[in-house]
Amino acid sequence: MSKEHAMRTRLIHGDKHEMNPFGSLQMPIFQTSTYQFESTKQGADRFAGKEPGYIYARLGSPSTTQIEEKLAILENTECAVATSSGMGAISSGTIPFLQKGDRLVADKALYGCTFELFSQQLPKWGIDVEFIDFADLSAVRKALRKKTKMTYCETIANPTMKVVDLEKICKIAHDKNPDCICVVDNTFATGLICKPHDLGADIVVHSATKYLNGHGDIIAGFVCCDSKYYPQVLTNGLKNITGSVPAPLNAFLLNRGLKTLPLRMKAHCENAMKVAKWLEENKDIEAVYYPGLKSHPQYKTAKKELAMTGGMIAFEPKTAKIAEKMMNNVKLCTLAVSLGDCETLIEHPGSMTHSTYTEEEMIDAGFNKKLIRLSVGLEDPDDIIADLDQALKAALKK
């Protein structure tokens, strides 16, 4: 596809080449683990990287090539590597570049499993990890005084909805150490809302389980980067360390999801804005965190950095008990973790997705046991609001 075409066109058609020999409208599912060589020389040349082509599904297949090409288009990177989960992407996009004695500086507010990987596992391998508030640029400068190999943050932080100034953070990191690798998790935003690579990030990771797929029926991930980092991600990250290879059927379904991503994201954002405004006006809700609201602490940064304001909301009723009762009383919304599905999902980070944090670590990262995380779906927004309203009223009854 030509770069002159709009993003929604390119996500439907992708790049046209000879991977589909029979001309079917949809890319077939290549349900195979290995690929035949025409000769031993061809096999040797492919293993040596002298000839393009497929060898073994852990190193790529036509099923994954198409979605990798589309993610590189979406994130404006030279390459992308598909993985079988978001954590597969995070591990493949970070661990290959770190070794004993290296230093990683990460934001305090992260997805719970990412926080556990960085706080519990990396130190066991002799990697120095420091967590700071990336919204505080003075703290970023201070933390990066020591030679830092990698920085890590999220475009819209999970679960606090904090929006950090990626352009400034990447510039500070690269000024302090040109070899510092800036990694950004862009799951909440997707490349439609923000392109971290354009703002200076070296590696962009995704849980494709969420918005990129959009239908709650697969688990997958992506690492997006330029060719400088691609061999390490593919060979060491995916092939040797994680083995996190997506199944052909999952790649097929993910390709289907990408075709409707622009339409879905627009609707998610519109619905979320309406729900967030209702929550903010409700006297029984103490705080609402949504990048599209002027009350958001980083509203100006969000306006500068985000093309749309996302489909994720965090909010706090007056007590943790009310929060628990409210979640137990939803009828239309679904009490479940994950996000980015057609259905509206509601969950409790403190006891679910972020239970890897201690209570003290939660407070330090900017959230508490009152916080509710809402992934606003594609239902009619008035129906979502009506359900939240009745659930809150039920929770407030003695």
VOPAGU-2260 file (C-alpha; in pm, 1 decimal, decimal comma):
REM VOPAGU-2260
SITE   aa  ch    i         X         Y         Z
SITE  MET   A    0       0,0       0,0       0,0
SITE  SER   A    1     110,3     355,1     -68,1
SITE  LYS   A    2     199,6     580,8     222,0
SITE  GLU   A    3     -35,2     830,7      60,2
SITE  HIS   A    4    -334,1     621,0     163,9
SITE  ALA   A    5    -508,6     698,0     492,6
SITE  MET   A    6    -433,1     483,0     797,7
SITE  ARG   A    7    -777,0     318,8     797,5
SITE  THR   A    8    -717,6     210,7     435,5
SITE  ARG   A    9    -369,8      73,1     509,5
SITE  LEU   A   10    -491,6    -123,4     813,2
SITE  ILE   A   11    -749,2    -298,6     595,7
SITE  HIS   A   12    -529,5    -378,1     295,9
SITE  GLY   A   13    -177,3    -399,1     438,7
SITE  ASP   A   14     111,5    -454,1     199,8
SITE  LYS   A   15      40,3    -664,9    -107,7
SITE  HIS   A   16     294,1    -936,6    -195,3
SITE  GLU   A   17     317,9   -1303,9    -283,7
SITE  MET   A   18     226,2   -1457,7      53,2
SITE  ASN   A   19    -126,2   -1542,3     -65,5
SITE  PRO   A   20     -79,2   -1756,4    -378,8
SITE  PHE   A   21    -447,7   -1835,1    -432,6
SITE  GLY   A   22    -586,3   -1481,5    -422,8
SITE  SER   A   23    -834,6   -1530,7    -139,1
SITE  LEU   A   24    -975,4   -1204,1      -5,1
SITE  GLN   A   25    -863,8   -1290,1     347,6
SITE  MET   A   26    -511,5   -1408,2     420,9
SITE  PRO   A   27    -529,8   -1786,8     480,8
SITE  ILE   A   28    -434,4   -1942,2     814,6
SITE  PHE   A   29     -93,6   -2102,2     765,6
SITE  GLN   A   30    -136,3   -2386,8    1013,0
SITE  THR   A   31     214,5   -2528,2    1000,0
SITE  SER   A   32     512,5   -2543,9    1230,5
SITE  THR   A   33     784,8   -2585,6     967,4
SITE  TYR   A   34     857,3   -2493,0     606,3
SITE  GLN   A   35    1001,9   -2699,9     321,9
SITE  PHE   A   36    1326,9   -2603,5     147,6
SITE  GLU   A   37    1394,1   -2654,2    -222,4
SITE  SER   A   38    1751,4   -2758,5    -144,7
SITE  THR   A   39    1999,6   -2784,6     141,1
SITE  LYS   A   40    2162,3   -2469,2       7,4
SITE  GLN   A   41    1836,3   -2278,3      35,4
SITE  GLY   A   42    1792,5   -2403,5     390,4
SITE  ALA   A   43    2146,7   -2301,4     480,1
SITE  ASP   A   44    2104,7   -1960,2     317,4
SITE  ARG   A   45    1783,4   -1893,6     508,0
SITE  PHE   A   46    1941,5   -1991,4     837,4
SITE  ALA   A   47    2238,7   -1768,1     756,1
SITE  GLY   A   48    2009,4   -1476,9     667,5
SITE  LYS   A   49    2133,0   -1466,5     308,3
SITE  GLU   A   50    1793,7   -1545,5     158,8
SITE  PRO   A   51    1448,5   -1432,5     274,4
SITE  GLY   A   52    1189,3   -1696,2     349,4
SITE  TYR   A   53    1034,6   -1900,4     624,6
SITE  ILE   A   54    1210,2   -2170,5     825,5
SITE  TYR   A   55    1012,4   -2252,9    1138,4
SITE  ALA   A   56     704,6   -2082,8    1281,4
SITE  ARG   A   57     890,3   -1962,0    1591,0
SITE  LEU   A   58    1084,7   -1732,9    1355,8
SITE  GLY   A   59     786,2   -1611,9    1156,4
SITE  SER   A   60     514,5   -1718,5     916,8
SITE  PRO   A   61     289,2   -1558,3     654,7
SITE  SER   A   62      19,0   -1546,3     924,8
SITE  THR   A   63     230,9   -1319,9    1145,2
SITE  THR   A   64     407,2   -1126,1     869,9
SITE  GLN   A   65      93,4    -944,6     762,6
SITE  ILE   A   66       0,1    -824,8    1111,5
SITE  GLU   A   67     361,7    -728,3    1183,6
SITE  GLU   A   68     367,7    -514,8     869,4
SITE  LYS   A   69      43,5    -345,9     974,0
SITE  LEU   A   70     174,6    -268,6    1323,4
SITE  ALA   A   71     489,7    -117,1    1179,3
SITE  ILE   A   72     263,9     102,3     963,8
SITE  LEU   A   73      47,5     193,7    1264,7
SITE  GLU   A   74     342,0     282,4    1490,3
SITE  ASN   A   75     560,2     432,9    1214,1
SITE  THR   A   76     851,1     199,1    1286,0
SITE  GLU   A   77    1062,8       0,8    1042,6
SITE  CYS   A   78     974,8    -337,7    1193,9
SITE  ALA   A   79     740,9    -518,2    1429,6
SITE  VAL   A   80     747,6    -859,2    1599,3
SITE  ALA   A   81     423,2   -1036,0    1694,1
SITE  THR   A   82     410,5   -1227,1    2022,7
SITE  SER   A   83     160,7   -1455,4    2190,9
SITE  SER   A   84      83,4   -1211,3    2476,6
SITE  GLY   A   85     142,7    -859,8    2599,1
SITE  MET   A   86     387,8    -987,1    2860,2
SITE  GLY   A   87     563,2   -1179,5    2582,4
SITE  ALA   A   88     606,4    -846,8    2403,7
SITE  ILE   A   89     722,7    -663,0    2716,3
SITE  SER   A   90     973,4    -936,6    2800,7
SITE  SER   A   91    1095,8    -970,1    2440,4
SITE  GLY   A   92    1129,0    -593,7    2407,6
SITE  THR   A   93    1326,9    -536,8    2728,3
SITE  ILE   A   94    1517,9    -840,1    2860,2
SITE  PRO   A   95    1743,9    -893,9    2553,4
SITE  PHE   A   96    1890,6    -546,0    2601,1
SITE  LEU   A   97    1964,4    -574,1    2974,7
SITE  GLN   A   98    2242,6    -755,7    3154,9
SITE  LYS   A   99    2395,5    -771,2    3500,2
SITE  GLY   A  100    2500,6    -426,2    3616,8
SITE  ASP   A  101    2265,9    -234,7    3383,6
SITE  ARG   A  102    2018,1      21,2    3512,7
SITE  LEU   A  103    1648,1      50,3    3426,0
SITE  VAL   A  104    1441,7     353,4    3527,4
SITE  ALA   A  105    1065,8     291,7    3512,4
SITE  ASP   A  106     751,3     483,6    3595,1
SITE  LYS   A  107     583,5     397,3    3924,5
SITE  ALA   A  108     242,2     340,7    3762,5
SITE  LEU   A  109     257,7      30,4    3544,9
SITE  TYR   A  110      49,1    -273,3    3458,8
SITE  GLY   A  111      74,8    -510,1    3755,9
SITE  CYS   A  112     263,7    -790,6    3580,3
SITE  THR   A  113     511,0    -542,4    3428,7
SITE  PHE   A  114     571,6    -401,3    3776,2
SITE  GLU   A  115     627,5    -752,3    3911,2
SITE  LEU   A  116     874,5    -836,5    3632,2
SITE  PHE   A  117    1074,7    -521,3    3700,0
SITE  SER   A  118    1053,4    -517,6    4078,3
SITE  GLN   A  119    1086,0    -889,5    4152,7
SITE  GLN   A  120    1260,3   -1062,5    3862,3
SITE  LEU   A  121    1509,9    -819,8    3706,7
SITE  PRO   A  122    1691,1    -749,7    4037,7
SITE  LYS   A  123    1754,8   -1125,5    4070,7
SITE  TRP   A  124    1960,7   -1099,8    3751,7
SITE  GLY   A  125    2168,9    -811,8    3883,9
SITE  ILE   A  126    1977,7    -536,4    3704,4
SITE  ASP   A  127    1932,5    -214,3    3900,3
SITE  VAL   A  128    1571,5     -92,3    3878,6
SITE  GLU   A  129    1445,7     243,0    4007,2
SITE  PHE   A  130    1080,7     349,1    4000,7
SITE  ILE   A  131    1004,1     720,8    3976,7
SITE  ASP   A  132     712,1     943,9    3880,4
SITE  PHE   A  133     762,1    1016,1    3509,3
SITE  ALA   A  134     519,6    1309,0    3531,6
SITE  ASP   A  135     787,2    1484,1    3741,0
SITE  LEU   A  136    1053,2    1580,8    3487,5
SITE  SER   A  137    1290,4    1698,6    3760,5
SITE  ALA   A  138    1274,7    1347,9    3908,5
SITE  VAL   A  139    1343,5    1203,9    3562,9
SITE  ARG   A  140    1651,3    1422,7    3521,1
SITE  LYS   A  141    1777,1    1328,7    3866,4
SITE  ALA   A  142    1723,6     954,9    3811,3
SITE  LEU   A  143    1900,3     964,9    3475,7
SITE  ARG   A  144    2215,0    1127,4    3609,5
SITE  LYS   A  145    2357,2     781,5    3654,9
SITE  LYS   A  146    2418,1     599,7    3328,9
SITE  THR   A  147    2086,8     435,1    3246,1
SITE  LYS   A  148    2048,8     159,0    2987,7
SITE  MET   A  149    1669,4     173,6    2957,9
SITE  THR   A  150    1363,6     378,5    3051,5
SITE  TYR   A  151    1012,2     235,3    3058,2
SITE  CYS   A  152     669,9     394,5    3088,1
SITE  GLU   A  153     317,0     376,0    2950,4
SITE  THR   A  154     154,2     629,9    2717,7
SITE  ILE   A  155    -157,3     638,3    2936,8
SITE  ALA   A  156     -64,4     476,5    3267,3
SITE  ASN   A  157    -247,4     172,3    3394,3
SITE  PRO   A  158    -449,7     220,4    3616,8
SITE  THR   A  159    -405,2     589,8    3705,9
SITE  MET   A  160    -456,8     732,2    3352,4
SITE  LYS   A  161    -149,4     950,8    3400,2
SITE  VAL   A  162     -15,4    1097,8    3074,4
SITE  VAL   A  163     356,5    1170,2    3069,1
SITE  ASP   A  164     546,7    1395,5    2830,5
SITE  LEU   A  165     711,2    1127,8    2618,0
SITE  GLU   A  166     897,5    1370,2    2393,6
SITE  LYS   A  167    1070,1    1541,4    2685,9
SITE  ILE   A  168    1141,6    1214,3    2867,3
SITE  CYS   A  169    1302,3    1056,4    2560,4
SITE  LYS   A  170    1508,0    1368,2    2495,7
SITE  ILE   A  171    1633,0    1379,0    2855,4
SITE  ALA   A  172    1723,4    1008,8    2839,4
SITE  HIS   A  173    1905,4    1033,3    2506,8
SITE  ASP   A  174    2086,3    1352,8    2609,3
SITE  LYS   A  175    2215,1    1179,1    2923,2
SITE  ASN   A  176    2307,0     861,4    2736,5
SITE  PRO   A  177    2266,2     835,0    2355,7
SITE  ASP   A  178    2257,8     456,0    2390,4
SITE  CYS   A  179    1971,0     458,1    2641,1
SITE  ILE   A  180    1676,0     259,8    2504,5
SITE  CYS   A  181    1339,3     427,2    2569,1
SITE  VAL   A  182    1058,6     170,8    2580,6
SITE  VAL   A  183     691,7     274,1    2585,2
SITE  ASP   A  184     383,6      57,3    2635,8
SITE  ASN   A  185     122,2     203,0    2400,0
SITE  THR   A  186    -159,4     -42,2    2477,9
SITE  PHE   A  187    -411,8     209,7    2612,7
SITE  ALA   A  188    -358,5     455,2    2327,2
SITE  THR   A  189    -266,0     248,6    2019,4
SITE  GLY   A  190     -83,9     413,4    1733,2
SITE  LEU   A  191    -406,6     589,5    1632,4
SITE  ILE   A  192    -401,0     805,9    1944,6
SITE  CYS   A  193     -27,2     838,8    2000,6
SITE  LYS   A  194     287,4     736,1    1815,2
SITE  PRO   A  195     561,9     713,6    2081,2
SITE  HIS   A  196     828,4     639,8    1818,7
SITE  ASP   A  197     761,6     977,5    1656,5
SITE  LEU   A  198     816,1    1136,0    1999,3
SITE  GLY   A  199    1155,2     969,9    2047,3
SITE  ALA   A  200    1080,9     621,6    2183,5
SITE  ASP   A  201    1310,2     344,9    2056,7
SITE  ILE   A  202    1081,3      48,3    2124,2
SITE  VAL   A  203     699,8      41,9    2148,5
SITE  VAL   A  204     521,7    -256,2    2302,5
SITE  HIS   A  205     157,2    -358,1    2299,5
SITE  SER   A  206     -79,1    -602,9    2452,1
SITE  ALA   A  207    -265,2    -672,7    2127,3
SITE  THR   A  208    -521,5    -863,9    2332,6
SITE  LYS   A  209    -681,7    -526,2    2397,2
SITE  TYR   A  210    -779,8    -262,1    2140,0
SITE  LEU   A  211    -575,9    -395,9    1848,3
SITE  ASN   A  212    -779,1    -717,1    1847,0
SITE  GLY   A  213   -1085,4    -563,5    2009,8
SITE  HIS   A  214   -1305,4    -868,5    2048,5
SITE  GLY   A  215   -1184,9   -1037,1    2366,9
SITE  ASP   A  216   -1114,2   -1370,5    2200,3
SITE  ILE   A  217    -734,4   -1393,6    2171,3
SITE  ILE   A  218    -416,6   -1307,6    2361,4
SITE  ALA   A  219    -131,5   -1146,6    2164,6
SITE  GLY   A  220     131,3    -873,2    2171,3
SITE  PHE   A  221     370,1    -668,4    1957,2
SITE  VAL   A  222     714,9    -517,2    1978,6
SITE  CYS   A  223     757,5    -229,6    1731,7
SITE  CYS   A  224    1104,6     -91,1    1660,3
SITE  ASP   A  225    1352,9       5,9    1391,4
SITE  SER   A  226    1592,4    -239,0    1227,4
SITE  LYS   A  227    1863,5    -149,9    1479,6
SITE  TYR   A  228    1677,6    -338,7    1753,8
SITE  TYR   A  229    1483,7    -592,8    1546,7
SITE  PRO   A  230    1742,0    -878,8    1544,7
SITE  GLN   A  231    1771,7    -873,8    1924,3
SITE  VAL   A  232    1394,1    -870,6    1972,1
SITE  LEU   A  233    1332,3   -1152,6    1723,3
SITE  THR   A  234    1630,8   -1379,1    1784,9
SITE  ASN   A  235    1703,7   -1334,4    2154,1
SITE  GLY   A  236    1370,8   -1200,9    2277,4
SITE  LEU   A  237    1120,8   -1414,5    2088,7
SITE  LYS   A  238    1317,7   -1718,3    1968,9
SITE  ASN   A  239    1553,9   -1783,3    2258,7
SITE  ILE   A  240    1415,6   -1622,2    2575,8
SITE  THR   A  241    1035,8   -1612,0    2572,1
SITE  GLY   A  242     930,1   -1843,5    2286,6
SITE  SER   A  243     618,4   -1627,6    2287,6
SITE  VAL   A  244     499,0   -1709,8    1935,5
SITE  PRO   A  245     136,8   -1633,0    1835,6
SITE  ALA   A  246     -72,6   -1916,4    1695,0
SITE  PRO   A  247    -175,4   -1883,2    1325,9
SITE  LEU   A  248    -545,6   -1863,7    1415,8
SITE  ASN   A  249    -476,4   -1581,9    1662,7
SITE  ALA   A  250    -280,6   -1394,4    1395,5
SITE  PHE   A  251    -574,6   -1437,3    1156,6
SITE  LEU   A  252    -821,2   -1302,1    1415,2
SITE  LEU   A  253    -591,3   -1014,7    1503,1
SITE  ASN   A  254    -570,9    -915,8    1137,5
SITE  ARG   A  255    -950,3    -908,4    1134,2
SITE  GLY   A  256    -951,8    -681,3    1439,9
SITE  LEU   A  257    -701,1    -437,3    1292,9
SITE  LYS   A  258    -930,9    -371,9     997,7
SITE  THR   A  259   -1192,6    -208,9    1221,8
SITE  LEU   A  260    -953,4     -47,1    1471,7
SITE  PRO   A  261   -1001,4     315,9    1353,4
SITE  LEU   A  262   -1380,1     286,6    1366,7
SITE  ARG   A  263   -1377,8     116,9    1705,1
SITE  MET   A  264   -1131,2     357,0    1865,8
SITE  LYS   A  265   -1333,2     659,6    1759,9
SITE  ALA   A  266   -1644,8     509,9    1918,3
SITE  HIS   A  267   -1460,4     402,0    2234,6
SITE  CYS   A  268   -1328,7     756,2    2281,5
SITE  GLU   A  269   -1664,5     923,6    2217,6
SITE  ASN   A  270   -1839,8     690,0    2461,3
SITE  ALA   A  271   -1570,4     732,9    2725,6
SITE  MET   A  272   -1589,8    1111,7    2712,4
SITE  LYS   A  273   -1964,4    1103,1    2772,9
SITE  VAL   A  274   -1930,3     855,0    3060,1
SITE  ALA   A  275   -1640,8    1050,0    3214,6
SITE  LYS   A  276   -1841,8    1373,4    3212,4
SITE  TRP   A  277   -2131,9    1198,0    3383,8
SITE  LEU   A  278   -1902,0    1054,3    3649,3
SITE  GLU   A  279   -1741,4    1393,6    3708,8
SITE  GLU   A  280   -2081,1    1555,2    3762,2
SITE  ASN   A  281   -2196,4    1284,3    4006,0
SITE  LYS   A  282   -2172,8    1406,5    4367,8
SITE  ASP   A  283   -2114,4    1051,1    4493,5
SITE  ILE   A  284   -1793,9    1010,6    4290,8
SITE  GLU   A  285   -1492,5    1173,1    4457,4
SITE  ALA   A  286   -1245,9    1168,8    4168,7
SITE  VAL   A  287   -1242,5    1090,4    3796,7
SITE  TYR   A  288    -925,1    1033,1    3594,8
SITE  TYR   A  289    -969,8    1068,8    3220,4
SITE  PRO   A  290    -728,6    1247,9    2983,4
SITE  GLY   A  291   -1013,0    1425,4    2805,7
SITE  LEU   A  292   -1133,3    1609,6    3116,6
SITE  LYS   A  293    -988,1    1951,7    3198,6
SITE  SER   A  294    -961,2    1834,6    3559,4
SITE  HIS   A  295    -703,1    1571,4    3459,2
SITE  PRO   A  296    -363,4    1657,5    3613,0
SITE  GLN   A  297    -187,4    1621,7    3276,2
SITE  TYR   A  298    -466,2    1762,2    3058,2
SITE  LYS   A  299    -229,0    1996,3    2869,3
SITE  THR   A  300      14,4    1712,9    2800,2
SITE  ALA   A  301    -271,1    1493,4    2680,4
SITE  LYS   A  302    -393,4    1768,0    2445,3
SITE  LYS   A  303     -43,5    1797,7    2298,7
SITE  GLU   A  304      34,7    1427,1    2275,0
SITE  LEU   A  305    -291,9    1239,3    2212,6
SITE  ALA   A  306    -498,9    1258,3    1893,6
SITE  MET   A  307    -798,5    1125,4    2088,8
SITE  THR   A  308    -847,6    1077,6    2461,8
SITE  GLY   A  309    -890,7     702,3    2487,4
SITE  GLY   A  310   -1150,8     457,1    2607,5
SITE  MET   A  311   -1020,1     401,4    2961,9
SITE  ILE   A  312   -1146,6     576,9    3275,7
SITE  ALA   A  313   -1047,3     543,5    3640,5
SITE  PHE   A  314   -1265,6     681,0    3917,7
SITE  GLU   A  315   -1309,0     670,0    4293,2
SITE  PRO   A  316   -1633,9     650,2    4491,7
SITE  LYS   A  317   -1618,5     779,8    4848,7
SITE  THR   A  318   -1507,4     451,7    5006,2
SITE  ALA   A  319   -1354,7     120,0    4904,6
SITE  LYS   A  320   -1668,7     -54,1    5031,7
SITE  ILE   A  321   -1889,1     149,6    4798,7
SITE  ALA   A  322   -1652,1      70,0    4512,7
SITE  GLU   A  323   -1680,7    -302,1    4585,8
SITE  LYS   A  324   -2059,4    -290,8    4609,5
SITE  MET   A  325   -2087,1     -85,8    4291,7
SITE  MET   A  326   -1884,5    -337,5    4091,2
SITE  ASN   A  327   -2093,3    -621,3    4235,0
SITE  ASN   A  328   -2414,9    -455,1    4120,2
SITE  VAL   A  329   -2344,9    -383,7    3752,2
SITE  LYS   A  330   -2581,0    -557,0    3511,0
SITE  LEU   A  331   -2485,2    -437,2    3162,8
SITE  CYS   A  332   -2116,8    -376,9    3233,4
SITE  THR   A  333   -1909,3    -689,6    3284,8
SITE  LEU   A  334   -1703,0    -741,5    3601,0
SITE  ALA   A  335   -1383,1    -864,6    3437,9
SITE  VAL   A  336   -1021,1    -770,9    3380,9
SITE  SER   A  337    -870,1    -682,4    3041,1
SITE  LEU   A  338    -987,0    -393,4    2826,4
SITE  GLY   A  339   -1049,4    -273,3    2473,6
SITE  ASP   A  340   -1336,1    -512,9    2402,8
SITE  CYS   A  341   -1672,4    -427,8    2247,7
SITE  GLU   A  342   -1823,5    -489,8    2592,2
SITE  THR   A  343   -1774,0    -243,5    2878,2
SITE  LEU   A  344   -1550,2    -402,9    3142,5
SITE  ILE   A  345   -1519,0    -289,8    3503,5
SITE  GLU   A  346   -1258,4    -410,3    3752,2
SITE  HIS   A  347   -1078,3    -338,6    4078,4
SITE  PRO   A  348    -705,6    -281,4    4021,1
SITE  GLY   A  349    -616,0    -300,0    4390,4
SITE  SER   A  350    -724,0    -663,5    4421,0
SITE  MET   A  351    -703,3    -777,6    4058,4
SITE  THR   A  352    -473,5    -642,9    3783,4
SITE  HIS   A  353    -246,0    -457,5    4027,4
SITE  SER   A  354    -253,1    -693,2    4322,8
SITE  THR   A  355     123,9    -733,4    4269,8
SITE  TYR   A  356     159,6    -389,3    4433,1
SITE  THR   A  357     165,9    -363,2    4810,6
SITE  GLU   A  358     -72,8    -107,4    4955,4
SITE  GLU   A  359     219,8     128,4    5016,6
SITE  GLU   A  360     339,3      84,9    4657,0
SITE  MET   A  361     -11,7     159,2    4531,0
SITE  ILE   A  362     -25,6     486,8    4721,2
SITE  ASP   A  363     323,0     575,6    4599,4
SITE  ALA   A  364     215,4     505,5    4239,1
SITE  GLY   A  365     -92,9     725,2    4273,5
SITE  PHE   A  366    -385,0     490,4    4334,5
SITE  ASN   A  367    -565,7     316,4    4620,0
SITE  LYS   A  368    -825,1      52,3    4704,1
SITE  LYS   A  369   -1110,7     288,4    4613,2
SITE  LEU   A  370   -1005,0     307,6    4249,4
SITE  ILE   A  371   -1225,9     147,1    3985,5
SITE  ARG   A  372   -1099,3      95,3    3629,8
SITE  LEU   A  373   -1353,2     114,3    3349,1
SITE  SER   A  374   -1292,4       3,8    2991,5
SITE  VAL   A  375   -1573,2     178,0    2806,0
SITE  GLY   A  376   -1716,1     -43,9    2534,7
SITE  LEU   A  377   -1917,7      10,3    2219,6
SITE  GLU   A  378   -2265,8      -9,8    2370,2
SITE  ASP   A  379   -2487,9     297,9    2360,6
SITE  PRO   A  380   -2324,1     535,8    2611,9
SITE  ASP   A  381   -2658,4     616,0    2772,8
SITE  ASP   A  382   -2703,3     247,5    2852,8
SITE  ILE   A  383   -2356,4     233,4    3009,9
SITE  ILE   A  384   -2434,4     542,0    3219,6
SITE  ALA   A  385   -2771,6     401,9    3328,1
SITE  ASP   A  386   -2605,3      81,1    3445,3
SITE  LEU   A  387   -2334,3     265,5    3639,5
SITE  ASP   A  388   -2601,8     488,4    3791,8
SITE  GLN   A  389   -2814,6     200,6    3916,8
SITE  ALA   A  390   -2506,0      14,4    4044,2
SITE  LEU   A  391   -2386,4     319,7    4237,3
SITE  LYS   A  392   -2730,9     378,1    4385,8
SITE  ALA   A  393   -2747,0      12,3    4494,5
SITE  ALA   A  394   -2403,1      45,0    4651,7
SITE  LEU   A  395   -2508,1     351,8    4851,0
SITE  LYS   A  396   -2806,6     178,3    5010,0
SITE  LYS   A  397   -2753,6      77,9    5372,8
